[in-house]
Amino acid sequence: MLIDTHVHLNDDQYEDDIEQVIQRALDTGIERMVVVGFDRPTITRAMELAEMHSFIYAVVGWHPVDAIDCTEEDLQWIEELAAHPKVVGIGETGLDYHWDKSPKEVQQELFRKQIRLAQKVKLPVIIHNRDATADVVRILQEEEAEITGGIMHCFSGSVETAKQCIDMNFMISLGGPVTFKNAKVPKQVATEIPLEYLLVETDAPYLAPHPHRGKRNEPAFVALVAEQIAELKGISLEEVAETTTQNAMKLFSID
């Protein structure tokens, strides 16, 4: 049994076949899914899915690319939603320097606010990082993010950065890229970071693992991520599934 710790079933790409996608995941042995909202429409849909299905949980927050659009009312709404029993984290938040819609200083301020919000509501924080590793790590340290800990979502950094994040009480979550043939760094992270600090995810509908690369991703494919980690570590798929599931349930306080 596996948990997809980061999936966007609230994406429009699933509008026509959401129930079939969910059923394929269940049939593959994906026992729980965490749907991540990152703006008003996707948070609303994440909450709807979490309330419809006992095995779906929600994470609520504001994406750094759209930081410039986030208001204090939005943050207050997120804080109110955090009291819902199916909300298990704050995010995804962080920094994204690949796109320039939101200035860096605006992203950084919103990142800090969401870390503080996570501390206030006592939930783990889910981190998005693209081309901003040094600033992400610095802000996590300055804001004492280890108080809540959380997840480095779809981690793409080095083993050294992973160890820095683990020291701050963060789990390292690996997705489809670890299965890509030319992905040396994610494979190194999967090999060298102890299983007790690893999670698996899809980030579906994005970043589909091999052999589905370039197609629409879905939570059933998280099994391929787990299989790759098992192969790299020279251990059984069952051990990867059991440990990463326990890791996720502990982090999200899921019974």
N, C-alpha and C positions, 0 to 999 in steps of 0.2 A: 504494500500500500504506500502511495506517495502523496505528498502535498505540493501542488503548484503554488508557490509562495508569491507569485506576481504575474497576474494575467489581466488582460483588458477585455473581458467578455462584454463590457459596456461599450465597445467600439462598434461603429456602424457596420463594419464588415461582417458582423454576426447577426445582423438584423433579420435575415431571412431563414436562418437555420440554427438559432441559438440552442434550442432544446436537443437537436441532433448532436451538436458539438459537445454539450454537457454530457449526453448519454455515452458518446464515444469515450470521453474521459473516464466516466464511471466504469465502463466495460474494460478499460485498460488497467484499472486498479488505482486510479487517482481518487483518493477518498475525500480530499478536501481541496478547495480552490480559494485563493484570496484575490478578490477583484479590487483593483486600484483605481480610484478616482482622482482626477487632478485638475478639475475645474467644475463649474456649476453643473453642466449637463452630465458629465461622466460620474461625478459624485452621486447625483440623483439616481442615475441608473445602477450604480454599484449598490446603493442602499436597497433599491427595489429587488435586485437579484439576491442579496443577502437575506432579505425578508421572505422571499419566495422559496428558498432552498436551504435546508438545515445544514448542508455541507459547504455552503458558500459564505465567506466572511468578507468584510469590506475594510479597505484602508482609505482614508480621506485626507486630502491635502491639496496643495497648489503647485503646479509644475513650474520650474524656473524659466522656461522659455516664455511663459505667459505671465511672469511676475509683474509686469507693468500693468496688467489688467486687474490684479488682486486688490480688493478694498478691505478696510477694517471690518466692514459688515460681512464680507466673505470669511474672514478669519474667525469672527464671532460665530458664524454659522457652523464652521468646521468644529470649533470648540464644543458647541452644543451637540453636534452629531457624535462627538467622541464619547458621550455618555451612553450611546446605544450599545446593547450587549453584543451585537454582531460586529461592531467596529473594533479592530484589533491593532491599528497602527495609524500614525500620522505620516502622510506622504502621498505621492512621492514628491519630495522636495530636494533641494540641492542646487547645483550650478550647472549650466550648459553654455559653454563659450563657443560652441559650434555655430549656433544661430545668434543673430544680433537683434532680435526683436526687442528684448529687454536688456537695458544697459547692465553691465556687471555690478555696479553698485546697488542697483535696484534688486537684482537677483540675490545679492549677498544679504541685504537687509531683510528680505522676505525669508530667506533661509534661516537666519538667526531667529526671526519671530516664530517660525514653525518648530524649531528645536525647543524654544522656550515654551511653546504651547504644548508640545509633547511632554515636557517635564511637568507642566501644570496638571495635565490630565493623566499622567503616569502611563503613557503608552510608548512603545518603541517607535523610532523614526526611520522611515524608509528613504534611502539616499539615492538620488539620481546624480551621476557625475559624467559629464562629457567634456573632455579637453580642459579640465579645471582641477586636476587632482591636488595640486599644492594648496590652492585656496580652500577646497573642500576639507582637507585634513586640518588645515590651520583653524578654520572656523569651528569645526567639531571640537578641537582642543580648547579653543577660547571659550566656547559656550558650555564646556563640561558636558558634552553629549553622552559621556559614559554613564551619566545618571540614569538614563533610560536605556541606553544602547539601541540597537536596531539592526538594520540590514544595509549592506552595500549591494544595491540591486544591480543585477546583470554586470557583475564586477569584471572590469577589463584591465585593471592595473597590474602591477608587478607583485611578485611574492613579498618583497620588502614593504610595499604599500599595504598589502593584505595584512601583514603582521602588525603594522602600525594601527590599522583599524581594529584588529582583534584586541589589541592592548586597550582600546577605548570601548570594549564591550560590544563590538559589532560582529555580526555574522557575515560571511562571504557567500553571496548567492551567485551560482553559475547557471547560465542559460545556453541557448543554442550555439553560440560561438565556440564553446569548448569542443563541439563536435566537428568544427571546420578543419579540414586537413592542414591548412596553413596557419592555424591559430596556435603558435608555439607558446605564447605567454599564458593564455588561459589554461592550456594543458599543463604547463609548469605549475600554475597555482593549484589546479586540481590534484596534481601529483604530490606536491610538497606541503600543502596546508592540511593539518589533521582533520579527519572527517567530522570530529565533534564541533568544528567551526564552520561547516559547509551547509548550504541549503541549495535546493534546485528550484528552477523556475522556467517559464517559457517566455514571458513578456509578450505573449501572443496578443494580437495577430502578427507581431513583428518577430524578426530574428529566428525564423524556423530552422531547426537543426537539420543536419545532413541525415537522410537523403532528400529532405523536403526544402532545402535552402532555396530562397527566392519565391516560395509559395506562401500562402496564408498559414500562419502558425496556429496551433490550437493546443489546449491543455493536455490532451492525450499524449502529445509529443514529449512531455517532460520525462517520460520513461526513457527516451533516447538519450537525454542528458544524463540521467542516472546510470544508464548502461555505459556511457563513455567514461564517467568517473570511476565506475567499478573496474573497467578495463585498465585505465591508467594506474589505478592503485593496486591492481592485482588481487582484488577481493570480489566477493559475490555481489550481485545486484541486490540480493535480499539484505545484505549488511548495509549497503548504501541507502536503500529504501527505509530500513528500520531506523537508522541513525539520523538521517536528514529529517524524517518525519518527527522523531522525538525532539530534535533541535527546534523545528518549527512550532510544534505544540507548546514547548516550554517558552519560547520567545513570545508567542502570541497569547500565552495563557489560555490555551484551548484544552479542555478536559479530554 
